Amino acid sequence: MNLILVAILLGILEGLTEFLPVSSTGHLILASEIFGYDAAQWAQFNIVIQLGAILAVVVTYRQLFWNMGTGLLKGERESIMFARNILLAFLPAAVIGLMVKDAIDVMLETPLVVAIALVIGGIAILVLERTIVPQADQGVANLSWRTAIGIGFVQCLAMIPGTSRSGATILGALAMGVGRKTAAEFSFFLAVPTMLGAATVKIVSEPEQLLSGNSLVGWDEIAIGFFASFVVAMLIIRAFVAYVGKHGFTPFGWYRVVIGTAAIVWLATR
């Protein structure tokens, strides 16, 4: 298949799945496997195009980020608490991610790990949705520092491909008594420093593969995938918040179980 077409399809897939609790990285790895490409050759592409989805968060919530930024300069309490909670939640992934980077890289090249994680994560969603009592929304700035750090440690589970960063943070937040809308938005905001950090580490640690332009997947494919991811994510973000606020996460749990099981069967029989 033409690489440009693959880049477009993967960009659309990234935009659709980055903020849903279904694992965008897991879907990208399985898609690369279906297309018959080496996952390692697409690893940097998969990381960088996630920034397109992250840019969609910044654009969608630009007024909030602007207000928080100007509020920080003025020393406003709400802005300080907002920034504090995002920073505290980001720190566990930043520290632990650097410690286990090599192990993560190995798992990123193992589709079976993704498939198993999809199933386990789906079962976890179904169980949690039956046991968690929905709470009122508090707003990101009003979360305690203990809750912010707790969500940050839960996010580290998503270092296992197929787990889902958004799924881990949202459900972890719900389990800690955070309201659905606040949990989803906290996950979006936390994605900004987390994915920027992951992309930076990937590029800096392996610059010759990306910056040389000699790899199978070049800047053309990355730019196209980035743009496709950005456009689709812009359409998904607010629709997702509205949907889970009314219906919860159970459909995503069943989706993960079905897709993960199908992937396990396919990988075992091909």
DOSEZA-171422 format. One line per 2 residues: number of its first residue (from 1); their letters; for each residue x, y negated, z negated of N, C-alpha, C, CB. Coordinates in steps of 0.05 Angstrom, whole numbers. Glycine has a CB too. Layout:
REM residues N
NUM> a> X,Y,Z,X,Y,Z,X,Y,Z,X,Y,Z ~ ...
***
This chain:
REM residues 270
1> mn> 17,24,0,0,0,0,18,-25,0,-19,0,-24 ~ 9,-45,14,24,-71,15,28,-82,-13,9,-91,33
3> li> 53,-91,-18,59,-101,-45,43,-126,-53,89,-107,-47 ~ 38,-143,-33,22,-167,-39,-6,-159,-48,21,-185,-14
5> lv> -18,-140,-35,-45,-131,-42,-45,-118,-70,-56,-110,-21 ~ -24,-103,-75,-21,-91,-102,-19,-113,-123,3,-72,-103
7> ai> -3,-133,-117,1,-155,-136,-26,-169,-142,21,-176,-125 ~ -42,-173,-121,-69,-186,-125,-86,-168,-142,-82,-191,-98
9> ll> -87,-142,-136,-104,-124,-152,-95,-123,-181,-103,-96,-139 ~ -69,-121,-186,-59,-120,-213,-64,-147,-228,-29,-113,-213
11> gi> -62,-169,-213,-68,-195,-225,-97,-197,-234,-61,-218,-206 ~ -115,-188,-217,-143,-187,-224,-148,-169,-248,-161,-178,-199
13> le> -135,-146,-248,-138,-127,-270,-128,-139,-296,-123,-101,-264 ~ -106,-153,-295,-95,-167,-319,-115,-188,-329,-68,-180,-312
15> gl> -125,-205,-311,-144,-225,-320,-169,-214,-332,-151,-243,-296 ~ -178,-191,-321,-202,-179,-332,-198,-166,-359,-212,-157,-312
17> te> -175,-156,-364,-171,-139,-388,-154,-151,-410,-158,-114,-380 ~ -140,-174,-405,-122,-185,-426,-137,-191,-452,-109,-210,-415
19> fl> -161,-202,-450,-175,-210,-474,-197,-191,-483,-186,-238,-470 ~ -200,-170,-468,-219,-149,-476,-204,-128,-493,-233,-136,-452
21> pv> -217,-115,-511,-203,-95,-528,-198,-69,-514,-218,-91,-554 ~ -187,-70,-490,-184,-45,-474,-155,-41,-465,-202,-46,-450
23> ss> -137,-59,-472,-108,-58,-466,-102,-65,-437,-98,-31,-472 ~ -94,-89,-432,-87,-98,-405,-61,-84,-397,-83,-128,-404
25> tg> -41,-82,-415,-16,-69,-408,-21,-40,-401,4,-71,-431 ~ -38,-26,-416,-44,2,-410,-56,5,-383,-62,13,-432
27> hl> -75,-13,-376,-88,-12,-350,-68,-17,-328,-111,-32,-348 ~ -50,-36,-332,-30,-42,-311,-11,-18,-307,-13,-67,-319
29> il> -3,-5,-329,15,18,-327,1,41,-312,24,28,-355 ~ -24,47,-319,-39,68,-306,-44,61,-276,-65,74,-320
31> as> -50,36,-271,-54,28,-243,-29,31,-227,-64,-1,-242 ~ -6,24,-237,19,27,-223,24,57,-217,43,16,-239
33> ei> 16,74,-237,19,103,-233,1,113,-211,13,117,-260 ~ -24,103,-210,-43,111,-189,-33,103,-162,-70,99,-194
35> fg> -21,78,-160,-10,69,-135,16,83,-127,-4,39,-136 ~ 27,99,-146,51,115,-139,77,99,-143,49,124,-112
37> yd> 76,78,-159,100,62,-164,113,69,-191,94,32,-162 ~ 139,66,-192,153,70,-217,145,48,-236,184,70,-212
39> aa> 135,55,-260,127,35,-280,149,16,-288,116,49,-305 ~ 174,26,-288,197,10,-296,201,-13,-276,222,26,-298
41> qw> 195,-8,-250,199,-29,-230,178,-51,-232,197,-16,-202 ~ 156,-45,-245,135,-65,-247,133,-76,-276,108,-53,-240
43> aq> 152,-68,-293,150,-76,-322,152,-106,-325,172,-63,-337 ~ 171,-119,-311,173,-148,-314,150,-163,-301,200,-158,-302
45> fn> 141,-152,-278,117,-164,-265,93,-163,-285,110,-148,-240 ~ 89,-140,-298,67,-138,-317,69,-157,-340,66,-109,-327
47> iv> 93,-162,-349,97,-181,-371,92,-210,-362,125,-178,-383 ~ 104,-217,-340,102,-245,-331,74,-254,-323,122,-250,-308
49> iq> 59,-236,-309,32,-244,-300,13,-247,-324,21,-224,-280 ~ 20,-236,-347,4,-240,-370,4,-270,-378,14,-223,-394
51> lg> 25,-284,-370,26,-312,-376,4,-328,-360,53,-324,-369 ~ -5,-317,-338,-27,-329,-323,-52,-328,-340,-32,-314,-297
53> ai> -57,-306,-354,-80,-304,-372,-77,-323,-395,-85,-275,-381 ~ -52,-325,-406,-47,-342,-428,-52,-372,-420,-18,-339,-439
55> la> -44,-379,-396,-49,-406,-387,-79,-412,-386,-36,-410,-359 ~ -94,-391,-380,-124,-395,-379,-134,-402,-407,-137,-369,-369
57> vv> -122,-391,-428,-130,-398,-455,-124,-427,-461,-115,-380,-476 ~ -100,-436,-453,-91,-464,-458,-110,-483,-443,-62,-468,-448
59> vt> -117,-476,-418,-135,-494,-403,-163,-494,-414,-135,-485,-373 ~ -173,-470,-421,-201,-468,-431,-204,-483,-458,-208,-439,-435
61> yr> -184,-481,-475,-185,-494,-501,-167,-518,-503,-178,-474,-523 ~ -163,-531,-480,-144,-554,-479,-152,-576,-499,-143,-565,-451
63> ql> -177,-582,-501,-186,-603,-520,-179,-596,-548,-216,-609,-517 ~ -184,-571,-556,-178,-562,-583,-148,-564,-588,-188,-533,-588
65> fw> -131,-554,-569,-102,-555,-573,-93,-584,-575,-88,-540,-550 ~ -105,-601,-559,-97,-630,-560,-104,-642,-587,-112,-645,-537
67> nm> -128,-635,-596,-137,-646,-622,-119,-635,-645,-166,-639,-628 ~ -112,-610,-643,-95,-598,-664,-67,-610,-663,-93,-568,-661
69> gt> -57,-615,-639,-31,-626,-636,-29,-655,-646,-22,-626,-607 ~ -49,-671,-639,-49,-699,-649,-55,-699,-679,-70,-716,-633
71> gl> -71,-680,-688,-76,-678,-716,-52,-671,-733,-98,-658,-721 ~ -34,-654,-721,-9,-648,-735,8,-673,-738,6,-626,-719
73> lk> 9,-689,-717,26,-713,-718,15,-733,-740,26,-727,-691 ~ -11,-731,-744,-24,-749,-764,-25,-737,-792,-52,-756,-755
75> ge> -16,-711,-793,-16,-698,-819,-43,-689,-829,-4,-716,-840 ~ -62,-685,-810,-89,-676,-817,-89,-648,-827,-108,-680,-794
77> re> -104,-643,-849,-103,-617,-862,-113,-594,-843,-120,-617,-886 ~ -134,-598,-829,-145,-577,-811,-125,-569,-791,-171,-587,-798
79> si> -111,-588,-779,-91,-582,-758,-67,-567,-770,-81,-608,-744 ~ -59,-575,-794,-37,-562,-807,-44,-533,-814,-29,-577,-833
81> mf> -68,-528,-824,-77,-501,-831,-80,-484,-805,-104,-502,-846 ~ -90,-496,-784,-92,-482,-758,-64,-472,-749,-105,-500,-737
83> ar> -45,-491,-748,-18,-484,-739,-5,-464,-758,-1,-509,-737 ~ -9,-467,-784,2,-449,-804,-7,-420,-799,-5,-457,-832
85> ni> -33,-417,-795,-45,-390,-791,-35,-377,-766,-75,-392,-791 ~ -33,-392,-744,-23,-380,-719,7,-372,-722,-26,-400,-696
87> ll> 23,-389,-735,51,-383,-739,55,-359,-757,65,-407,-751 ~ 40,-358,-779,43,-335,-797,35,-309,-784,25,-339,-822
89> af> 14,-310,-767,5,-286,-753,25,-277,-731,-22,-290,-741 ~ 39,-297,-720,59,-291,-699,84,-278,-710,65,-316,-684
91> lp> 93,-285,-734,119,-277,-744,123,-247,-746,122,-289,-772 ~ 104,-231,-755,109,-202,-757,116,-190,-729,85,-188,-768
93> aa> 101,-197,-709,107,-187,-682,134,-196,-672,85,-195,-662 ~ 141,-221,-678,167,-232,-669,190,-216,-681,169,-261,-676
95> vi> 188,-210,-707,210,-196,-721,210,-167,-714,207,-200,-751 ~ 187,-153,-717,186,-125,-712,190,-118,-682,159,-113,-721
97> gl> 180,-136,-665,183,-131,-636,212,-130,-627,169,-153,-620 ~ 229,-148,-638,258,-148,-632,271,-123,-643,271,-173,-643
99> mv> 262,-113,-666,274,-90,-678,269,-64,-663,264,-87,-707 ~ 245,-62,-651,237,-37,-637,235,-40,-607,211,-27,-649
101> kd> 248,-61,-596,246,-67,-568,252,-43,-550,264,-90,-561 ~ 273,-29,-556,282,-6,-539,260,16,-539,308,5,-548
103> ai> 249,21,-562,228,42,-564,203,33,-548,220,47,-593 ~ 197,7,-549,174,-3,-534,179,0,-504,169,-33,-541
105> dv> 203,-6,-495,209,-3,-466,206,25,-456,238,-13,-461 ~ 213,45,-473,209,73,-466,180,79,-463,223,91,-487
107> ml> 164,70,-482,135,76,-482,121,63,-458,122,67,-508 ~ 131,39,-450,120,25,-427,123,41,-401,133,-2,-424
109> et> 141,61,-401,145,77,-378,132,104,-380,175,80,-372 ~ 115,108,-401,103,134,-406,72,132,-405,112,144,-434
111> pl> 60,138,-382,31,135,-379,15,152,-398,23,142,-351 ~ 25,175,-406,10,193,-424,7,179,-452,25,219,-428
113> vv> 26,164,-461,24,149,-486,1,130,-484,50,134,-493 ~ -1,116,-461,-23,97,-456,-50,111,-458,-20,84,-428
115> ai> -53,133,-444,-78,148,-443,-87,156,-471,-76,172,-424 ~ -69,167,-486,-75,176,-513,-83,153,-531,-51,192,-526
117> al> -68,131,-529,-74,107,-545,-101,95,-538,-52,85,-541 ~ -109,97,-512,-135,87,-504,-157,103,-518,-139,90,-474
119> vi> -154,129,-520,-175,146,-533,-175,140,-563,-169,175,-528 ~ -152,140,-576,-151,135,-604,-163,108,-611,-122,138,-615
121> gg> -155,88,-596,-165,61,-600,-195,59,-596,-151,41,-582 ~ -205,73,-576,-234,73,-572,-249,85,-595,-240,89,-546
123> ia> -239,107,-605,-252,120,-629,-251,101,-653,-238,147,-636 ~ -228,87,-656,-226,68,-678,-247,46,-676,-197,56,-679
125> il> -251,36,-651,-271,15,-647,-299,25,-655,-271,5,-618 ~ -306,49,-645,-332,60,-651,-337,64,-681,-336,87,-637
127> vl> -316,73,-695,-318,77,-724,-321,50,-739,-294,92,-735 ~ -304,31,-731,-305,5,-744,-331,-10,-739,-281,-12,-735
129> er> -341,-8,-715,-366,-21,-709,-390,-11,-726,-373,-18,-679 ~ -388,15,-734,-409,26,-751,-406,19,-780,-409,57,-747
131> ti> -382,12,-788,-376,8,-817,-373,-22,-825,-352,23,-824 ~ -365,-39,-806,-360,-67,-812,-386,-83,-813,-340,-80,-792
133> vp> -390,-98,-834,-414,-115,-836,-406,-143,-825,-424,-118,-866 ~ -420,-152,-803,-413,-178,-791,-414,-200,-811,-431,-184,-768
135> qa> -394,-218,-810,-392,-241,-828,-397,-267,-813,-365,-241,-842 ~ -403,-288,-828,-406,-315,-816,-379,-324,-806,-418,-335,-836
137> dq> -379,-341,-785,-354,-351,-774,-343,-374,-791,-359,-361,-745 ~ -317,-372,-797,-304,-391,-815,-288,-412,-800,-287,-377,-834
139> gv> -279,-405,-776,-260,-422,-761,-232,-415,-768,-265,-452,-768 ~ -214,-416,-748,-186,-408,-751,-172,-423,-774,-171,-412,-725
141> an> -177,-449,-776,-163,-465,-796,-171,-458,-825,-169,-495,-791 ~ -194,-445,-828,-204,-439,-855,-196,-412,-865,-233,-442,-856
143> ls> -182,-396,-849,-173,-370,-857,-151,-373,-878,-164,-353,-833 ~ -149,-354,-897,-128,-355,-917,-102,-346,-904,-135,-337,-941
145> wr> -79,-354,-917,-53,-346,-906,-50,-316,-908,-30,-360,-922 ~ -62,-303,-927,-60,-274,-930,-74,-260,-906,-72,-264,-956
147> ta> -97,-271,-899,-112,-260,-876,-96,-263,-850,-140,-273,-873 ~ -84,-287,-846,-68,-292,-822,-45,-273,-820,-58,-321,-822
149> ig> -30,-269,-842,-8,-250,-841,-17,-222,-836,8,-251,-868 ~ -40,-214,-849,-51,-188,-845,-58,-183,-816,-76,-184,-862
151> ig> -70,-202,-803,-76,-199,-774,-51,-197,-758,-93,-224,-764 ~ -30,-211,-766,-4,-210,-752,8,-182,-754,15,-230,-764
153> fv> 6,-169,-777,17,-142,-779,0,-122,-763,18,-133,-809 ~ -26,-126,-763,-44,-109,-746,-37,-112,-717,-74,-115,-751
155> qc> -30,-136,-708,-23,-140,-680,1,-123,-672,-16,-170,-676 ~ 19,-117,-691,42,-101,-685,35,-73,-675,60,-99,-709
157> la> 11,-63,-682,2,-37,-671,1,-37,-641,-25,-30,-683 ~ -4,-61,-630,-7,-64,-601,19,-61,-586,-20,-90,-594
159> mi> 42,-58,-601,67,-53,-587,67,-25,-574,90,-55,-607 ~ 48,-8,-583,44,18,-570,26,13,-546,32,39,-590
161> pg> 36,17,-522,20,11,-498,-6,27,-498,36,18,-472 ~ -27,13,-491,-54,26,-491,-70,20,-516,-51,56,-489
163> ts> -57,8,-537,-71,2,-561,-89,-22,-558,-51,-3,-584 ~ -79,-43,-544,-93,-68,-539,-87,-89,-561,-123,-64,-537
165> rs> -73,-110,-553,-66,-131,-572,-91,-145,-581,-47,-152,-558 ~ -109,-152,-562,-133,-166,-570,-151,-148,-587,-149,-175,-545
167> ga> -153,-122,-580,-169,-103,-595,-159,-101,-624,-169,-76,-582 ~ -132,-98,-627,-121,-94,-654,-126,-119,-671,-91,-89,-652
169> ti> -121,-143,-659,-124,-167,-675,-153,-174,-682,-111,-191,-660 ~ -170,-170,-662,-199,-176,-667,-210,-157,-688,-215,-174,-641
171> lg> -206,-131,-684,-218,-111,-703,-204,-113,-730,-215,-83,-691 ~ -178,-118,-730,-164,-122,-755,-176,-146,-770,-134,-126,-751
173> al> -182,-167,-756,-193,-191,-768,-221,-185,-779,-194,-214,-748 ~ -237,-170,-763,-264,-163,-772,-263,-146,-798,-279,-148,-750
175> am> -244,-128,-799,-241,-111,-823,-233,-127,-847,-221,-89,-817 ~ -221,-151,-843,-213,-168,-865,-235,-189,-871,-187,-182,-858
177> gv> -258,-187,-859,-280,-204,-866,-283,-229,-849,-278,-212,-894 ~ -269,-230,-826,-271,-253,-808,-295,-250,-790,-244,-256,-792
179> gr> -308,-272,-784,-331,-271,-765,-323,-264,-737,-346,-297,-766 ~ -341,-254,-721,-335,-244,-694,-323,-266,-676,-360,-232,-681
181> kt> -337,-289,-675,-327,-311,-658,-300,-321,-667,-347,-334,-658 ~ -296,-324,-693,-270,-333,-703,-248,-312,-697,-271,-339,-733
183> aa> -255,-287,-700,-236,-265,-695,-227,-265,-666,-248,-238,-702 ~ -246,-269,-647,-240,-269,-619,-223,-293,-612,-265,-269,-602
185> ef> -230,-317,-622,-215,-341,-615,-187,-340,-628,-230,-366,-624 ~ -185,-330,-652,-159,-327,-665,-141,-309,-648,-161,-316,-694
187> sf> -152,-288,-637,-137,-270,-620,-127,-284,-595,-154,-246,-612 ~ -144,-301,-583,-137,-317,-559,-113,-335,-566,-161,-333,-549
189> fl> -116,-350,-588,-96,-370,-595,-69,-356,-602,-105,-388,-618 ~ -71,-334,-616,-47,-319,-624,-33,-308,-599,-54,-297,-643
191> av> -48,-303,-578,-36,-292,-554,-16,-311,-541,-57,-285,-533 ~ -20,-337,-545,-2,-357,-532,27,-354,-541,-12,-385,-538
193> pt> 33,-356,-567,61,-353,-575,71,-324,-572,65,-361,-604 ~ 53,-305,-576,61,-277,-574,70,-269,-546,38,-258,-584
195> ml> 54,-276,-526,60,-268,-499,83,-285,-487,35,-270,-481 ~ 84,-311,-495,106,-327,-487,133,-315,-498,103,-356,-497
197> ga> 132,-306,-523,156,-294,-535,163,-268,-521,151,-289,-564 ~ 144,-251,-515,149,-226,-502,160,-230,-474,123,-209,-500
199> at> 149,-249,-459,159,-254,-432,187,-265,-433,141,-274,-417 ~ 193,-283,-452,219,-295,-454,240,-274,-461,220,-316,-475
201> vk> 234,-256,-479,253,-235,-487,258,-217,-463,242,-218,-510 ~ 237,-210,-448,240,-192,-425,258,-204,-404,213,-185,-413
203> iv> 254,-230,-398,269,-243,-377,298,-247,-386,256,-270,-370 ~ 302,-256,-411,329,-262,-420,345,-236,-423,327,-276,-447
205> se> 332,-214,-432,347,-190,-436,354,-175,-411,331,-171,-454 ~ 338,-179,-389,343,-166,-364,341,-185,-341,323,-142,-360
207> pe> 357,-207,-341,355,-228,-321,362,-219,-293,372,-251,-328 ~ 380,-200,-291,390,-192,-265,368,-179,-248,413,-173,-267
209> ql> 348,-165,-261,327,-152,-247,307,-171,-235,313,-132,-265 ~ 302,-193,-249,282,-212,-240,293,-236,-225,265,-221,-264
211> ls> 313,-248,-237,323,-273,-227,340,-270,-201,340,-287,-247 ~ 351,-246,-197,367,-242,-173,350,-241,-148,383,-216,-176
213> gn> 324,-233,-151,306,-231,-128,311,-206,-112,310,-255,-110 ~ 327,-187,-123,334,-163,-108,317,-139,-116,363,-156,-111
215> sl> 299,-142,-135,283,-119,-144,260,-114,-124,272,-124,-172 ~ 247,-91,-128,225,-84,-110,203,-105,-112,213,-57,-118
217> vg> 197,-114,-137,177,-134,-141,190,-161,-145,160,-127,-166 ~ 186,-179,-125,199,-205,-126,182,-228,-135,210,-211,-99
219> wd> 192,-252,-131,178,-276,-140,151,-280,-126,195,-300,-136 ~ 149,-272,-100,124,-275,-86,102,-259,-99,128,-266,-56
221> ei> 108,-234,-105,88,-217,-118,81,-228,-146,98,-188,-120 ~ 101,-237,-160,96,-247,-187,78,-272,-186,123,-253,-202
223> ai> 84,-290,-168,69,-315,-166,39,-309,-159,81,-333,-144 ~ 35,-290,-140,8,-283,-132,-7,-269,-155,8,-265,-107
225> gf> 7,-251,-169,-6,-237,-192,-12,-257,-214,12,-215,-202 ~ 6,-276,-219,2,-297,-239,-24,-313,-233,26,-315,-241
227> fa> -26,-322,-208,-49,-338,-201,-75,-323,-203,-46,-349,-172 ~ -75,-298,-193,-99,-281,-195,-107,-277,-224,-95,-254,-181
229> sf> -88,-271,-241,-93,-267,-269,-105,-292,-282,-67,-259,-284 ~ -94,-315,-275,-104,-341,-287,-133,-346,-279,-86,-364,-277
231> vv> -139,-343,-254,-166,-349,-244,-187,-330,-257,-168,-346,-214 ~ -181,-304,-258,-200,-285,-269,-203,-289,-299,-191,-256,-263
233> am> -181,-294,-313,-182,-298,-342,-199,-322,-349,-154,-300,-354 ~ -197,-343,-332,-214,-367,-337,-243,-360,-337,-208,-388,-316
235> li> -251,-341,-321,-279,-333,-319,-287,-315,-342,-285,-319,-293 ~ -268,-301,-354,-274,-280,-373,-276,-291,-402,-253,-259,-372
237> ir> -259,-310,-409,-255,-317,-437,-281,-325,-451,-236,-341,-439 ~ -295,-345,-442,-319,-354,-455,-342,-334,-453,-328,-381,-444
239> af> -343,-320,-431,-363,-299,-428,-359,-277,-448,-363,-287,-399 ~ -334,-270,-454,-328,-249,-473,-336,-258,-501,-298,-242,-473
241> va> -329,-282,-509,-336,-292,-536,-367,-292,-539,-326,-321,-540 ~ -381,-301,-519,-411,-301,-520,-422,-273,-523,-422,-315,-496
243> yv> -410,-254,-508,-420,-227,-507,-416,-213,-534,-406,-211,-485 ~ -391,-214,-545,-386,-199,-570,-401,-212,-593,-356,-198,-575
245> gk> -406,-238,-591,-421,-251,-612,-449,-240,-615,-422,-281,-607 ~ -460,-229,-593,-487,-218,-594,-488,-188,-595,-502,-228,-569
247> hg> -469,-175,-581,-471,-146,-577,-449,-130,-590,-470,-141,-548 ~ -427,-142,-599,-406,-127,-612,-387,-113,-593,-418,-107,-630
249> ft> -372,-94,-603,-351,-82,-587,-355,-52,-579,-325,-83,-603 ~ -378,-41,-587,-383,-13,-582,-380,-5,-552,-411,-6,-591
251> pf> -390,-20,-533,-387,-12,-505,-357,-9,-497,-400,-33,-487 ~ -340,-26,-508,-312,-25,-502,-299,0,-514,-297,-50,-512
253> gw> -309,9,-537,-300,33,-549,-306,57,-532,-312,37,-577 ~ -330,59,-522,-338,82,-504,-322,81,-478,-368,81,-499
255> yr> -318,56,-468,-303,53,-443,-275,64,-447,-302,24,-434 ~ -262,57,-469,-234,67,-474,-233,97,-476,-224,55,-500
257> vv> -252,109,-490,-253,138,-493,-255,152,-465,-276,147,-511 ~ -273,142,-449,-278,154,-422,-254,151,-404,-303,141,-409
259> ig> -243,126,-402,-220,121,-385,-195,136,-395,-214,91,-384 ~ -191,136,-421,-168,149,-432,-169,179,-428,-166,144,-462
261> ta> -193,191,-432,-196,220,-428,-191,227,-398,-224,229,-437 ~ -203,211,-381,-199,216,-352,-170,214,-344,-216,196,-335
263> ai> -156,194,-356,-127,191,-350,-111,215,-360,-116,166,-362 ~ -117,225,-384,-103,248,-394,-107,272,-376,-113,255,-423
265> vw> -132,277,-367,-137,300,-350,-122,296,-323,-168,302,-344 ~ -123,272,-312,-110,267,-286,-80,271,-289,-116,239,-276
267> la> -68,260,-310,-39,263,-313,-30,292,-318,-30,245,-337 ~ -48,307,-331,-41,335,-337,-45,354,-313,-58,345,-359
269> tr> -61,346,-293,-67,364,-271,-55,355,-244,-96,366,-268 ~ -44,332,-242,-34,322,-216,-9,338,-207,-28,292,-217
***
